[in-house]
Amino acid sequence: MAEITMLEAVNLALHHEMEKDSDVIVLGEDVGDNGGVFRATVGLKQKFGLKRVIDTPLAEALIGGVAVGMASQGLRPVAEFQFQGFVFPALEHLMCHAARLRNRTRGRLTCPAVFRAPFGGGIHAPEHHSESIETIFAHTPGLKVVIPSSPKRAYGLLLAAIRSNDPVMFFEPKRIYRTVKSEVIDNGEALPLDTCFTLRKGRDLTLVTWGACVVESLQAVNELSKMGIEAEVIDLASIKPIDINTIVASLEKTGRLLVVHEASKTCGVGAELIAQVSEKAMCLLKAPPIRVTGMDTVMPYYRNEDYFMINKEDIMIAAKQLVEGWK
């Protein structure tokens, strides 16, 4: 079986679900003839036509509002924002309407919509093209927040997101759109939206990460293994809801927690993870948890981007401090 990229996996999932369910509609800027800014929707318009693949004006507020309207009337829209940093004009519709529709109507209406957006830095783009703002949406009741880190998980999680009866923010780490490949079976099998994935077993520490940082984390733990430090790596995948039980089960073995994420440090998802671990499993910890995160600054322009981005050396230093500093 040929290996495919994350972009190809997203495209495969969209093709599969649009063929299976005629209520699935794709809309966004340039999603038709151009296949989207990263070509994630290429071929959909040719196969499913203008009524199901809709090129919108350059108006994110319109995209968000139309998607909520479609979803409230029984369709399953998959709306694309060209970059996560462009989503702000649509926040009114996402946070005040999509997220609250089920509650506001006491279950009479739901909002089965998916809002896709590439996110994160590492491609030498301006700041609004490089945002990592998943925390904003994780803090919004009524929204699910999902971030795949591999083609296989992108395929399975996107299928599950489209089938969900509640709105899902689906953020795709564009830095690994084309660099990470894996085999994907187009069998329509969805992955759970509320479960994290253990990528590597270990005994000395639990490393929790998501998105593109999974790449550097796996590189780091492979190097640490040569030094005798065995880390268990967990891909959080579901930012909201958080599968804290899998993390606690890992800490029962390791007793040490390292969280790695690209988003800014203050009030990040890493802080929430550490808070929940402190509430539920403080007695398991052999050392204070450590975060390796992005800086509390706007993403710099490309000449300084490397200072912001996390590398495997940063992760290795934190892991060794966690293990060797608290024996």
N, C-alpha and C positions, 0 to 999 in steps of 0.2 A: 504494500500500500504506500502511495506517495505521501510524503510529508507536506503539509500546507502551512501558510502563515496565519497569524491571527486575523488579518484583514480578510483572507480567503475564508476563514472559518466563520466570521461574522456574515459574510456574503452567502455562504452555504446555508447557515441557519435561516437567514431571511428568505432565501429561495424555498427552503423546505417548508417553512411555516406559511408562506404566502400561497404555495401550491395546495397545502392541506386545508387552509382556512381562508375563505374568500372575504372574511371580515377584516383581515390584516391589511392595513394601508400604510405605505411608506411616504413620508413627506419631509421636506427640508430644502435647503438652498442647494441647487445644482445636483440633486440626488438622481435626476432622470438621465438626460443625455450624457452628462459628465461623470455620473457615478459617484458624486460626492467629492469633497476636496481630497480625500485619501483613496477614492475609488472603492469604498466599501459597498456601494449599492450598484456597482456596474452590472449591466445586463438585466436588471429588474424591470425597467421601463419597456424594454424590447419584448420581454416575456409576458408581463402582466398588464401593460397598457397604461394610458394616461389617467384613467379613473382610479388606479390603485397605486401609482407612483407619481407623486405630485411635486413639481418644482414650485417652491414658494418664493415670494419676494424676499429681499434681504431684510427681514423683520422678525427678530426672535420672539417678540411679544405676540405677533400674529401666529407663529408656529406653535407656541405654547397654548394660546387660546383656542385655536382651531382643533388641536389635538384633544384638549379637554372636552370640547363640544362633541367631537366625533365619539370619544370614549363613552360619554354620558348617554349616547343614543345607540349603543350596542356594537360599534365598530371597535377594532383593536389597532389603533394607530401606533406606528413606530416613528417617532419624530427625531430628526437628526439636527443637532446644533453643530456647526462646523468646528468649534472649539469650546471647551468647557468655560473658558473665560468670556464667551459671548452670551452666556445664559442669563446674565443679570437682567436684561429687559423683560425676560419671561418669568421672573421670580413671582410676580403677582399671581400669575395663573398657576404656577407650580405649587407654591406654598399656601396660597389662600383658597385655591379651588381644587386642583387635582388631589392634593393631600387631604382635603377635608370633605370631599363630596360624599363619601360613604357616611361619615358622621353627621354631616349637615342634613342629609335626607333620611337619616335613621335606617340606612341600608336599602332604601328604595332605588337609589342610583349608585353605581360604582364607577371607577375610572380605570379601566384596564388599558393603560397607555404605557409605552416605554419611551423614555427620553434618552437617546444615545448622544454621547459626546466624547471625542478624543481629548485626553488631558495629559498634563505633566510636561516636564522640561526635557532637555537633552537633544533637541533638534535645531538649536540655534535660531529660535523664533522669538518675537517680542513677547512682552509679559502676558498680554491677554490670550496669547496662543499657548501659554505654558503654565497655566494655573493648576493648582492641586487643592481644590476647595470642597472635597467630599464631606468635610465636617459640617458645613452649612446645611446640607441636605440630611445628614444623619441626625441632626438636631431637630428636624421637622417631623412632628408626628404625622403618620399617614403615608410617608414615603419609604420605600425600600431602596437601598443603595447597594449596588453590586459592582465589583471591579474584577474582571478576569485577568489572569496572568499568563495564560497559555492558549494556543488555538483550541485545544480540547475543551478547556473550561469556558472559553468564549462561546463556543458552539452550544454546549449544554446549558449554560446559564442564560444565554439569550433566548433559547427556546422556552425555558421556564419563565423568563421575564415576560415574554409575549403572551404566554398562557395565563399569567397571573391576573386576577381580577382587581388588583390594586396597582397604583402607579409605581413604576420602577425607574430609578435613575441608573442608567447603565453606562459607566465610564470606562473607556478603553485606553490603556496606556500606549500612546502613539509611538513612544520611543522603541517599543518592541513590536510594533505592527508587522514589520517585515523581517526582523532579525531572529525571532524565536519561531521555530517550526516543530510540528509534531504530527503524528498520524491522527486523523479524525475520521470516524465512521459516520456517514450520513444516514443514521438509523432513526433519527427523530427522538433519541433518548435525552430527556432533560436532566439537568443536575439540580439538586435542592438549592433554594435561595437562602436558606438559613443555616448553612453548614460550612465550616472551614475545612481545609484539606491538609492533611499531614503529608508533606513531600519527602521528608527524611526523618528517620528515627535517630534518637540520640539520648545520652544519659546525663550530660553535664549542664546543659542549659536549653531553654525553650526560646526559640527565635520566632517571633510573630511578625509577619510582613504582608504586603499585598502589592498588586500592580507590578510596575517595572522593577521595583526594588527586590522582587523575588530573584531576579537574575544575579545582582550583586551579592545578595544574601547566600545563595547557593555557591557562588564562587568563593565567598569568604569561609563558609563552613567546610568546604573541601580542603582549603588551606589549613584551617584549624585542626582538621582531622589528622593531618600529617604531624601536628604538634601534640597530639594526644588529647585534644579537646573535641568531644563529640556532641554536636548540637542537633536538637530536634527542630525541624523547620516546619512552620505552619503557615499556609497561605490563607489569610483571613477571608478573602473573596467576598463574603457578605459583610459589608460595613454596617448595615442596619437591616435586619437584626443581627446582633453579634452572637456567635456560638461560643459562649464563655465556657460551657461544659467541656468541650474538647481541649481548650487551653488549660483548664484546671486539671484535667486528667493527665496532661503532659507534665504539668508542674509537680504532680505527685511523684513522678520519676526523677525530675531534674532539679527542682527547687530553685531555679533561677530563671528570670524573665528578661529578655531583650526584645524591644519593639523597634522596628525600622520602618519609617515612612518618609516619603518625599515632601509631604505637606509641612507647613510651618509648625513649629513646636507648640506654641501656646494654644491651649484648648483643642489640640489635635485629637484624633481618634486614639492615638497612643496613650494619652492621658486618661481617656475613658477606660481603656483596657486595664491599665494599672489600677485605676480606682475600683473596678469590678473585682479584680484579683485581690486587692486589699480587703474588700468587703467579704469575699467568699472564701479566700484561701490564704490569708496572711500567715497562718501557722505553717504552711508548706514552704515558705520562702526561706532560703539560706542566706540571701543577700538582697539589698534593695534593688528593685527593678531599674533598668537603664533604658533610655530612649536615644536612638540615633535618628535625627530628623532634619528636614530642611530648616532654613533660618527664618526668623521673624522679620523678613524683608520681602519687598517685591522681587519677583524673579528678575535677575539682572540680564542685560543684553549679552550676546553670545560670547564676547571676550572674557566676561567674568562668570559665565554660566557654570564652569567647572568648579568654582569655589562654592557654589550653592549645592550642586548635585552630590549625592552620597556615593562613595566608592567602596570597594571591598575592604580597603585598608581601614577606613573609618569603622566598619562593622567588626573587623578583627580586633582592633584596639579595645572597643567596648566589650567584646566577648571575653577577651583575656582579663580585662579589669574585673569583670563580673565573676569569673571563675578563680583566677589566681589571687585576686585582692581580697577574697572572702572565703578562704579555705577553712 
